[in-house]
Amino acid sequence: MYEIRFSNLGIVLKKVLDGFYIGSFEIRFYGVVIALGFILAYFLIANEAKRTRQNPELYLDFMLVLVIPAILGARIYYVLFSLDNYIKEGQSLKSTLIGIINIRNGGLAIYGGVIAGIITLIIFARKRKVNTMLMLDTCAMGLLVGQILGRWGNFFNREAFGGYTDSLFAMSIPVDWFGGKNYLLSTVNHGIITQEMIDNVSVINGMEFIQVHPTFLYESVWNLIVLLVIFLYRRHKKFDGELFAMYIWGYGLGRVWIEALRTDSLMLPGIDFKVSQLLAAICVVVASVFIVYERMKIRWEAGQ
């Protein structure tokens, strides 16, 4: 049940747990990974702040302020685009509110966290009377580190994967993890499980597996590439805000194609279109326009 395979790569992970207990208290690896991401992100941000002659303590204060808004933003975004899962006919207001508040059952969307984070940073920078665009640049690489690690929380939870595939990187998850094949059959086309996954269930050592795109891995690796590009370029940036725009452009571009593979995407109400894919495309366009505009402005000013 706890096995995860990447059979075409010859990788077999025999016991991948999603958490552990300290006494009667359960600690989920998803939360551990997120916390680790915050910590590593801060160290990277603090180092970048020192390099650019800023006060690292400013960013420690910001990170402490950021935690609650980021979680709230990620939750609100998720709930807004999946209201049918929380508002049900005949359900009491108390049960509805408890369901919305209870994040231990999952339901956080990175876009909501990023949007809330940007809003929080703008307000924070104005109150501290510091350069907002420089702060965004400084935080860009830290944000990527958090996302790179955060996607591995999805790995432990067996979530955020794509449709059926037999490609080189195909990931196999035991059917028993989801409650058995009969349960999967009852959820087809009502969640993350598709008919194609059911039709291609494989049996290995007497155990049934679904075989899917590990989109969490694709996104983690893609973000690592974006991080390396920004890291190598950062000493050559032309204007404040450019590094953050590169992050928005790079992350958005990757999310456009990765989101197309996923089966658990949040959808725009009333139409069959993935909201995160649309938002990613908008991010690519807006970041492109911003970078081109700022570079043209620099050239124009240099020619005066």
N, C-alpha and C positions, 0 to 999 in steps of 0.2 A: 504493500500500500504506500509506503514512503519512498519507493524507488523512483528515480528519474533517469531516463536514458537519452543519450544522443547517439543512437545506434550506428548511424552512418559515419560517425566520427570515432566509433569504438569506445565511447565513454559511458560508463555505467556507475551511477551514484546510488549506492544501496540504501542509504537511510538519510533522507533529507527531511528533517523535522521543521515545523513551522514555528516552534517556540519551545520553552521549557518552564519549569515551575520552581519557585523558591517558596517552600512550604506549600500553602494552598493558593499562592498568587501566581497567575500565569503571565509570563513575559513573552511577547511575540517577537520573532526575529525581524519582522517588518518595522516595528518601533525601534528596535536596536539599531537597525541599518539607517533609519531616518536620523536618529540621534547622532550616530557616527558621522553621517553626512554633514550635519550642522557643525560639528566640532572641526572636521577637516576643512570645511568651507571657511570657517573663521580664520584658521591658521594661514590659509592661502590668501585670504583677503587682507589680513594683518600684514603679511609679508609684502603684498602689493602696495599697501598703504605706506609702508616704510620706504619702499623704492620710489614712490612718487611724492615723498616728503609730506605725507599726511599723518595725522595722529591715529595710530591703531586703536586707541581706546574709544575713539568715536565710533568705530565699527563694532566694538564689543557692545557698546550701549545700543547700537542699532539692532544687532542680532538678538539681544535680550528683549527689545521692544517688538521685534518682528515675529517671534514664535507664535503668539496667540492669533494675530491677524492672518498669518499665513495658513494656519490650520483652519480657521474660520472661513477664509476665502476658498480654500480647497474643498471644504465641505459644502458651502453654499452653492458653489458652481456645480458640484455633482448632483445635489438635491434638485436644483432648478431644472436640470435637464433629464431628470429621472423621477419626476413627481409621481408618476403612476405607481412607483414602488413604495411610496410613503403615504399618499393620500388615497384611501380606499373606501368604497361605499360601505357604510355601516360601522366603520371603525371610529372609536371614540377619539376626541381631541387629545386626551392624555396619551393614548397609545401612539397617535400620529407624532406628537412632539417627542416622545421617547425614541421612536424610530429615527427621527431626523437627527436627534442629538447623539445617538449611540454610534460612535465611529469605530467601536471595537469590532463591529461586523463588516468593516470595510466601507469604502465610499468616499475617497478623497481624489480630487482631480488636480493634477499639477498646474494646469492653466489657471485655475482659480487661485492657487497659492501664489503663482507668479504675479498675477494681476494685483492681488492684495498686497504683495510685497512691494511692487512698484509704487502703488498709492502710498503705502506706509513710508517708503523712502523719500518720496517727494515732500510729504508733510514734515518728516524728520529733518530733512536737509534745510527746509525753509525755516524751521524753528531754530536750528543750530546755525543758520546763516552761512552755510557752506555750499560749494558748487555741486548742484544736483547731478549734472551730467558726468562730472568726475567721479562722484559716488557710484553712479550706475556702471561706469567703466570698471571701477575697482571691484565691484561686487559680481561682475559678469562671470569671471572664472570660478569664483566660489559657488555661484549658483549652478554652474555646470557640474562641479564636483558633487554637489548635493543630488543632482538628477542622475548622475552616473551611478552613484551608490544606491540611491532610492529605488531604481529599477530592479535591483537585486532583492529588495523586499518583496517585489512581485514574484520573483523566482521562488522564494520560500513559501509564498501563499498559493502558488500554481495559478496565477491570474495574469491578465494583460498579455495573453498570447493571441496568436492569429489562427487562421483557418487551417484545414488539413494540408499537409505537404509531405513529400518524400524527398525533399532536397537534402543537401549535405548537412545542414544545420538542424534538421528536423528533431523536435523534442518529443519524447514519449512519456505520457503521464498515465499511471494506472487508473483504470475505470473505477476501481474501488474507492479511490480518493474522493470521487464525486458522489458516492453513495450507491454505486453499482450500475449496471447497464440499463436495468428497468427504469431507474430514476433518470438516467440520461435521456432515454427515449421520451420520457414525459416532459422534458425541458427543451427538446429540439425546437428551434426557431422562436424560443421564448427567453433566450439568454445567450450565454457564450458558446453553447454546444450547437453544432450544425449537423444536418443530416449526412453531409459528406464525411464528417468525423466518425459518425456511427457506422457508415457503410464501409469504412476502411479501418475498423478496429483490428489491431494485430494481437496475436497471442504469443507470449514469450515465457517459456518455463511455466506454462499453465496459467499465466496471468494476462488479463486483457489490458490493452493500452490504446489510448487515442494518440494520434501523432499530429503535431501542430507546429506552426511557425513560432519560434521563441522571440516574439517581437520585443519583449523586455530586453533581450540581449542585443537585438539590432539597435535599439535606441540607445542603450548604454554605450555600445561601441561607437555609434555615430557621434554621440555627445563627447566621447573621448577624443575623436578626431577634431571636432570643432574646438575643444579646449586646447589641443596642441597647436592648432592654427593661430588661435588668439594669443597663446603664450609666446609663440615665436614672433608674432607681428607687433606685440604691444609696445615695444620700444620705438616703433616706426609710425605710430598712429598720427593722423593729421589734425584731429580735433577732438575735443572732449565729447563723449557720447558715441564715438566710432566703435569702440570695442563692444559696447552693449548692443549697438545696432548690428554688429557682426554676429553676436550671439543670437539675437532675434531672427536674423536672416538664416543662419546656419541651422538652428534648432527647428525653425519653421519648415525649412526645406526638407529636413529629415522626417519630420512628423507628417508631412503631406503623404509620403509614400508608405511610411510605416503604419499610419492610421488606416490606410486602405486595406491592409492585411488583417487588422484586428476584427474580432467578432463581438467584442464587448463594448463597442464605442457608444458614447452618448449621442443621441440623435436630436436634431432640431425638431421641435414640436410641430406636428402636422405634416411634415415632409420627411421622406426617407433619405436624409443626408446627414453625414457625420459632422457634428458641430466643431469638434477639435480639428478636423481636416480643413474645414472652411476657415477657421480662425488661424490655422497655420499658414494657409495660402495668403490671407490678408497680412499676416506678419511679414512674410517674404516681400510682398509688394511695398508695404509701408517702409520697411527697413531699406529696401533698394532705393526708393525715392529719397529718403532722408540722407543716405550716404552720397548719392549722386548730387543732390542739392548742396550739401555742405562742401563737397569737393569743388563743385563749380563756383561756389561763393568764395572759397579760398583762392582759386585761380583768378577770379574777377578782381578781388581785392589786391592780389599781388600785381595785377596789371595796371592798377590805378597810379 
